[in-house]
């Protein structure tokens, strides 16, 4: 198991905008609170948080989801 590195930056790439924003009627599973809940008490107490979130969006049958970042502005996702 790697040693804790509190100064490390954390980046995650969400599979879709559907799971990375509370906007547009969706649920954000990548909040700092979710991260802290997943990493355990010691890391949570140390202030575990995401530094950068990458969102992936893929076309299906030639069309993007109606909630795709390609169809909305940053403000729509409240980031």
C-alpha positions in Angstrom: 0.0 0.0 0.0 1.5 3.4 -0.9 2.1 5.8 1.9 -0.2 8.7 2.3 0.8 11.8 0.4 -1.3 14.8 1.6 0.3 17.2 -0.9 -0.7 15.0 -3.9 -3.1 16.4 -6.4 -6.1 14.2 -7.2 -7.8 14.0 -10.6 -10.6 11.8 -11.7 -12.3 11.3 -15.1 -16.0 10.6 -14.8 -17.5 8.2 -17.2 -20.2 10.8 -18.1 -21.6 14.1 -17.1 -24.5 12.1 -15.7 -22.5 11.2 -12.7 -20.4 14.3 -12.2 -22.8 17.2 -11.7 -25.9 17.9 -9.5 -27.2 20.1 -12.3 -29.6 19.2 -15.0 -31.4 16.7 -12.7 -28.4 14.5 -12.2 -26.3 13.4 -9.2 -22.6 14.2 -8.6 -20.8 11.2 -7.3 -17.5 13.0 -7.3 -18.0 15.6 -4.7 -15.4 16.2 -2.0 -17.8 14.7 0.5 -18.1 11.5 -1.5 -14.4 11.3 -1.8 -13.9 11.7 1.9 -16.5 9.1 2.6 -14.7 6.6 0.3 -11.1 7.1 1.6 -11.6 6.6 5.3 -11.5 8.7 8.4 -7.8 9.6 8.4 -7.8 10.9 4.8 -11.1 12.6 5.4 -9.7 14.4 8.5 -6.7 15.5 6.4 -9.1 17.2 4.0 -9.1 14.9 1.0 -10.6 16.6 -2.0 -10.5 16.6 -5.8 -8.3 19.1 -7.5 -9.5 18.6 -11.0 -12.5 16.8 -12.6 -12.5 15.5 -16.2 -15.8 14.7 -17.8 -16.1 12.3 -20.6 -19.0 12.4 -23.1 -19.5 10.1 -26.0 -21.9 10.1 -28.9 -24.3 7.2 -29.2 -25.6 6.5 -32.7 -24.3 9.8 -33.8 -25.9 11.9 -31.0 -24.8 13.2 -27.6 -26.9 12.9 -24.5 -29.1 16.0 -24.0 -27.0 16.8 -20.9 -23.6 16.5 -22.8 -21.1 19.2 -22.1 -20.9 19.7 -25.8 -24.5 21.0 -25.7 -24.3 23.2 -22.5 -22.1 25.9 -21.0 -19.9 25.6 -17.9 -22.5 27.6 -16.0 -25.2 25.0 -16.7 -23.2 22.4 -14.7 -22.5 24.9 -11.8 -18.8 24.2 -11.7 
